[in-house]
Amino acid sequence: MNIETFVHQSEGKWRSMRSGHSLAFQQFEDVLSEVEIKSVDPSSSSIQELIESSNLDSKATATCPFQMEWKAESDWEPDDPSDVTSGSCLLVPLAINETEGKIIRSVGYAESEFAVSDYKFLEDGTFLLKTQYEQSIAEERIWFVSENVRCRSSVLRTSAGSGILQTSFASEVRRLNIQ
């Protein structure tokens, strides 16, 4: 597996069902999401600006940039359980070699800020993503069960890496246009 294949396999609209466990608050959360992943032109100004703001190698080439948009409903919203949160982010993979690289993210997973993540692929095709934020470290794993089903797990650790704050598991099914 390489980053181009992974991004291509991930494109489309996904229905995600995620269960999370916050160890800090000793609570469980169930989240239903609609996630859309679509490719972005590597020469677009927004991609070039993101690369420049990363302070990474100025000669780095955007491998296969993409945008991710989501709308999520959580049972953890005490005031309105049907409250929908939404957002989007640009992601720009920069391959170091066939199985490793960096991903520039306009918005991070664990903290809503610009982030640069390290990625690598395991021999079985599992995608590993590690992001060091100001307050935490997020470790994510994504793997395909079939062409239209994938799983995602995450562990959120303290910034020192010594304690676990949150864990989650999601199963995601691609929405197919059947007519």
C-alpha positions in Angstrom: 0.0 0.0 0.0 1.2 3.5 -0.7 -0.4 6.9 0.0 -1.8 7.4 -3.6 -3.6 4.0 -3.4 -4.9 4.7 0.1 -6.3 8.2 -0.8 -7.9 6.8 -4.0 -9.5 4.0 -2.0 -10.8 6.5 0.6 -12.5 8.9 -1.8 -16.2 9.0 -1.7 -19.0 9.4 0.9 -18.9 7.3 4.0 -21.3 6.6 6.8 -19.3 6.3 10.0 -20.4 4.8 13.3 -17.9 5.6 16.1 -17.8 4.6 19.7 -15.5 6.5 22.0 -14.4 6.1 25.6 -13.2 9.2 27.5 -11.1 7.9 30.3 -10.7 11.5 31.7 -14.5 11.9 32.0 -15.3 8.2 32.4 -17.9 8.4 29.7 -18.8 6.6 26.5 -19.9 8.4 23.4 -21.6 7.2 20.2 -21.2 9.3 17.1 -22.9 8.9 13.7 -21.2 10.8 10.9 -21.4 11.5 7.2 -17.8 11.9 5.9 -16.9 12.9 2.3 -13.4 12.6 1.0 -12.5 14.1 -2.3 -9.3 14.9 -4.2 -8.1 18.5 -4.6 -6.0 19.9 -7.4 -2.3 19.9 -6.2 -1.6 23.2 -7.9 -4.5 25.1 -6.2 -3.5 28.1 -4.2 -5.0 26.7 -0.9 -2.7 23.6 -1.2 0.4 25.7 -2.0 -0.3 28.0 0.9 -0.7 25.0 3.3 2.6 23.6 2.1 4.3 26.9 2.6 2.9 27.4 6.1 4.2 24.0 7.2 7.8 25.1 7.2 8.7 21.7 5.7 11.0 21.2 2.7 10.1 24.0 0.3 10.7 21.5 -2.6 8.1 19.1 -1.2 5.5 18.1 -3.7 1.9 17.4 -2.9 1.4 13.8 -3.6 -2.4 13.5 -3.7 -4.1 16.3 -1.6 -7.6 15.8 -0.5 -10.4 17.4 1.4 -12.4 15.8 4.1 -15.8 17.1 5.2 -18.0 15.7 8.0 -21.3 16.1 9.8 -21.6 14.3 13.1 -24.3 13.6 15.6 -23.2 12.6 19.1 -25.1 11.3 22.1 -22.7 13.3 24.3 -24.5 16.6 23.6 -26.3 17.2 26.9 -28.4 20.1 25.7 -29.5 18.8 22.3 -28.6 15.2 21.4 -29.6 15.8 17.8 -27.1 18.8 17.5 -24.9 18.3 14.5 -21.3 19.3 14.4 -19.6 19.8 11.1 -16.3 20.8 9.6 -13.8 20.3 6.9 -10.0 20.2 6.5 -7.4 20.0 3.7 -4.8 17.2 3.9 -1.6 17.2 1.9 0.4 14.0 1.9 4.2 14.4 1.3 5.7 11.0 0.7 9.2 10.4 2.0 9.3 6.9 0.5 6.8 4.2 -0.7 5.4 3.6 2.8 6.2 6.7 4.9 5.7 10.4 4.9 4.1 13.4 6.4 0.6 14.8 6.1 -0.1 18.5 6.5 -3.5 19.1 7.9 -5.3 22.5 7.9 -7.3 21.2 11.0 -6.2 18.4 13.2 -8.2 15.4 14.5 -7.7 15.8 18.2 -7.2 19.6 18.4 -8.7 22.2 16.0 -5.4 23.6 14.8 -3.0 23.3 12.0 -1.0 20.1 12.3 1.7 18.0 10.6 1.4 14.3 11.1 3.7 11.4 10.4 2.3 8.4 8.5 3.4 4.9 7.6 1.9 1.8 6.2 2.2 -1.7 7.8 2.8 -4.7 5.6 -0.9 -5.6 5.8 -1.9 -2.2 4.4 -2.9 -0.6 7.7 -2.4 3.1 7.7 -0.8 4.6 10.8 -1.0 8.3 11.5 0.6 10.0 14.5 0.1 13.7 15.3 1.8 15.7 18.1 -0.4 18.5 19.2 0.2 21.2 21.9 -1.9 19.3 24.5 -2.0 15.7 23.2 -0.7 13.0 20.9 -3.2 11.3 18.5 -2.5 7.9 17.1 -4.9 6.7 14.4 -5.1 3.4 12.5 -7.2 2.9 9.3 -7.6 -0.3 7.4 -9.8 -1.6 4.7 -11.9 -4.7 5.4 -13.2 -4.7 1.8 -13.5 -2.1 -1.0 -16.4 -0.4 0.6 -15.8 -1.0 4.4 -13.0 0.3 6.5 -12.3 0.5 10.2 -10.6 3.3 12.1 -9.3 3.3 15.7 -7.6 6.1 17.7 -5.9 6.6 20.9 -5.5 10.1 22.4 -2.6 10.4 24.8 -1.3 13.2 27.0 1.3 15.4 25.4 4.0 13.6 27.4 2.6 10.3 26.0 2.3 8.8 29.5 -1.4 8.7 30.0 -4.4 7.7 27.8 -7.2 10.3 27.5 -9.5 8.8 25.0 -9.9 5.8 22.7 -12.3 5.2 19.9 -13.3 2.7 17.2 -15.3 3.4 14.0 -16.6 1.2 11.3 -17.2 3.1 8.0 -19.3 2.0 5.0 -19.0 3.8 1.7 -22.3 5.1 0.3 -23.0 3.6 -3.1 -25.1 5.3 -5.7 -27.5 2.5 -6.7 -30.2 3.4 -9.2 
